[in-house]
Amino acid sequence: MLLFRWTITLLLLAAGLCFALYAGTGQLRFRQYGLLILKWTVLAALGFFGVLILDRLIE
């Protein structure tokens, strides 16, 4: 559980760093990296919470 929290937190920080680099440099590749990281972070978080909900329903 703690591993997933840290992973999601670090991925969100990485996406924020990419967006900050995009704002600072204006290079589109940083925005694309940030959006890609953010998309997969949201999908991973939804999967994680889906497993938690299913666990509660089964018990």
Backbone as ProteinMPNN parsed JSONL, in Angstrom:
{"seq_chain_A": "MLLFRWTITLLLLAAGLCFALYAGTGQLRFRQYGLLILKWTVLAALGFFGVLILDRLIE", "coords_chain_A": {"N_chain_A": [[0.824, -1.18, 0.0], [1.878, 1.258, 0.871], [3.917, 1.452, -0.97], [2.536, 1.877, -3.396], [1.412, 4.38, -2.893], [3.695, 6.012, -2.653], [4.746, 5.668, -5.22], [2.759, 6.811, -6.879], [2.831, 9.421, -5.89], [5.478, 10.175, -6.543], [5.359, 9.983, -9.331], [3.495, 11.996, -9.903], [4.973, 14.207, -9.044], [7.054, 14.075, -10.912], [5.634, 14.604, -13.264], [4.826, 17.212, -12.699], [7.35, 18.445, -12.624], [8.095, 18.142, -15.297], [6.168, 19.798, -16.511], [6.945, 22.227, -15.399], [9.484, 22.5, -16.525], [8.692, 22.72, -19.174], [7.343, 25.163, -19.047], [9.477, 26.782, -18.418], [11.34, 26.44, -20.529], [9.937, 26.212, -22.915], [9.894, 24.118, -24.678], [8.229, 21.678, -26.511], [8.428, 18.96, -26.052], [8.703, 18.477, -23.324], [6.181, 19.103, -22.338], [4.695, 17.106, -23.586], [5.847, 14.822, -22.391], [5.087, 15.309, -19.739], [2.265, 15.208, -19.915], [1.947, 12.561, -20.728], [3.047, 11.118, -18.542], [1.277, 12.001, -16.565], [-1.155, 10.977, -17.535], [-0.782, 8.148, -17.338], [-0.349, 7.974, -14.631], [-2.836, 8.712, -13.556], [-4.4, 6.625, -14.581], [-3.186, 4.441, -13.274], [-3.758, 5.101, -10.617], [-6.566, 4.983, -10.645], [-6.908, 2.241, -11.15], [-5.739, 1.22, -8.819], [-7.461, 2.237, -6.801], [-9.77, 1.017, -7.665], [-9.218, -1.677, -7.132], [-9.096, -1.531, -4.346], [-11.776, -0.877, -3.759], [-13.117, -3.141, -4.766], [-12.056, -5.034, -3.023], [-13.216, -4.255, -0.617], [-15.888, -4.736, -1.228], [-15.986, -7.48, -1.523], [-15.404, -8.504, 0.983]], "CA_chain_A": [[0.0, 0.0, 0.0], [2.774, 2.405, 0.942], [4.652, 1.495, -2.241], [1.693, 2.504, -4.405], [1.292, 5.807, -2.568], [4.948, 6.671, -3.023], [4.869, 5.638, -6.675], [1.852, 7.809, -7.443], [3.358, 10.729, -5.509], [6.678, 10.472, -7.336], [4.949, 10.213, -10.715], [2.896, 13.329, -9.963], [6.076, 15.165, -8.968], [7.754, 14.04, -12.194], [4.799, 15.321, -14.23], [4.951, 18.633, -12.36], [8.671, 18.889, -13.06], [8.054, 18.257, -16.756], [5.413, 20.997, -16.851], [7.777, 23.376, -15.031], [10.511, 22.612, -17.563], [8.025, 23.244, -20.368], [7.095, 26.589, -18.819], [10.758, 27.49, -18.413], [12.083, 26.361, -21.787], [9.043, 26.324, -24.067], [10.04, 22.957, -25.555], [7.006, 20.887, -26.484], [8.652, 17.582, -25.609], [8.465, 18.398, -21.887], [4.731, 19.06, -22.143], [4.253, 15.774, -23.986], [6.256, 13.895, -21.332], [4.252, 15.579, -18.575], [0.921, 14.679, -20.159], [2.045, 11.105, -20.76], [3.219, 10.664, -17.168], [0.033, 12.284, -15.852], [-2.174, 10.032, -17.992], [-0.532, 6.835, -16.764], [-0.524, 8.084, -13.185], [-4.274, 8.678, -13.289], [-4.859, 5.254, -14.84], [-2.703, 3.581, -12.195], [-4.517, 5.439, -9.408], [-7.908, 4.424, -10.805], [-6.785, 0.802, -10.955], [-5.467, 0.984, -7.405], [-8.683, 2.46, -6.032], [-10.713, -0.021, -8.065], [-8.889, -2.877, -6.368], [-9.512, -1.296, -2.964], [-13.238, -0.951, -3.708], [-13.475, -4.545, -4.915], [-11.671, -5.717, -1.794], [-14.246, -3.951, 0.389], [-17.148, -5.373, -1.617], [-15.881, -8.931, -1.369], [-15.378, -8.856, 2.416]], "C_chain_A": [[0.876, 1.255, 0.0], [3.56, 2.566, -0.362], [3.836, 2.18, -3.328], [1.529, 3.995, -4.156], [2.539, 6.573, -2.976], [5.128, 6.728, -4.533], [3.998, 6.708, -7.315], [2.347, 9.219, -7.122], [4.565, 11.113, -6.353], [6.331, 10.719, -8.808], [4.292, 11.583, -10.881], [3.968, 14.417, -9.873], [6.86, 15.224, -10.278], [6.96, 14.785, -13.265], [4.87, 16.821, -13.969], [6.285, 19.212, -12.785], [8.713, 19.066, -14.576], [7.284, 19.513, -17.183], [6.184, 22.264, -16.492], [8.886, 23.586, -16.061], [9.919, 23.141, -18.863], [7.784, 24.745, -20.228], [8.392, 27.395, -18.885], [11.443, 27.522, -19.764], [11.214, 26.556, -23.022], [9.159, 25.157, -25.045], [8.83, 22.038, -25.394], [7.212, 19.472, -25.962], [8.418, 17.437, -24.112], [6.973, 18.37, -21.579], [4.185, 17.681, -22.506], [4.628, 14.73, -22.937], [5.37, 14.066, -20.098], [2.851, 15.025, -18.737], [0.919, 13.154, -20.169], [2.183, 10.53, -19.349], [1.929, 10.858, -16.385], [-1.067, 11.301, -16.241], [-1.985, 8.666, -17.342], [-0.646, 6.84, -15.246], [-1.994, 8.01, -12.807], [-4.833, 7.276, -13.522], [-4.409, 4.289, -13.744], [-3.467, 3.844, -10.904], [-5.942, 4.887, -9.49], [-7.898, 2.909, -10.619], [-6.567, 0.446, -9.492], [-6.73, 1.149, -6.564], [-9.766, 1.462, -6.416], [-10.472, -1.316, -7.314], [-9.302, -2.711, -4.909], [-11.028, -1.413, -2.81], [-13.703, -2.398, -3.837], [-13.147, -5.357, -3.663], [-12.721, -5.481, -0.706], [-15.574, -4.63, 0.051], [-17.134, -6.866, -1.365], [-15.952, -9.321, 0.117], [-16.73, -8.782, 3.043]], "O_chain_A": [[0.646, 2.189, -0.769], [3.832, 3.685, -0.798], [4.374, 2.976, -4.098], [1.51, 4.786, -5.098], [2.454, 7.647, -3.571], [5.609, 7.728, -5.065], [4.453, 7.432, -8.201], [2.293, 10.108, -7.971], [4.664, 12.246, -6.823], [6.941, 11.57, -9.456], [4.51, 12.256, -11.888], [3.875, 15.437, -10.557], [7.28, 16.299, -10.704], [7.535, 15.509, -14.078], [4.962, 17.612, -14.907], [6.349, 20.347, -13.255], [9.296, 20.026, -15.079], [7.699, 20.211, -18.108], [6.09, 23.268, -17.199], [9.19, 24.721, -16.426], [10.56, 23.916, -19.572], [7.995, 25.506, -21.173], [8.407, 28.536, -19.347], [12.066, 28.523, -20.116], [11.696, 27.012, -24.059], [8.58, 25.205, -26.13], [8.458, 21.671, -24.279], [6.267, 18.849, -25.479], [7.978, 16.378, -23.664], [6.548, 17.681, -20.651], [3.315, 17.152, -21.815], [3.825, 13.851, -22.623], [4.954, 13.082, -19.485], [2.303, 14.436, -17.805], [-0.017, 12.53, -19.669], [1.506, 9.561, -19.004], [1.529, 9.979, -15.622], [-1.824, 10.842, -15.385], [-2.95, 8.087, -16.843], [-0.999, 5.827, -14.643], [-2.36, 7.327, -11.851], [-5.653, 6.798, -12.738], [-5.173, 3.415, -13.335], [-3.789, 2.907, -10.174], [-6.463, 4.377, -8.499], [-8.802, 2.361, -9.989], [-7.143, -0.518, -8.988], [-7.034, 0.308, -5.717], [-10.594, 1.097, -5.582], [-11.422, -1.982, -6.902], [-9.807, -3.654, -4.3], [-11.508, -1.988, -1.833], [-14.585, -2.834, -3.098], [-13.891, -6.267, -3.296], [-13.07, -6.399, 0.036], [-16.302, -5.052, 0.951], [-18.163, -7.451, -1.029], [-16.509, -10.365, 0.455], [-16.872, -9.048, 4.236]]}, "name": "protein", "num_of_chains": 1, "seq": "MLLFRWTITLLLLAAGLCFALYAGTGQLRFRQYGLLILKWTVLAALGFFGVLILDRLIE"}
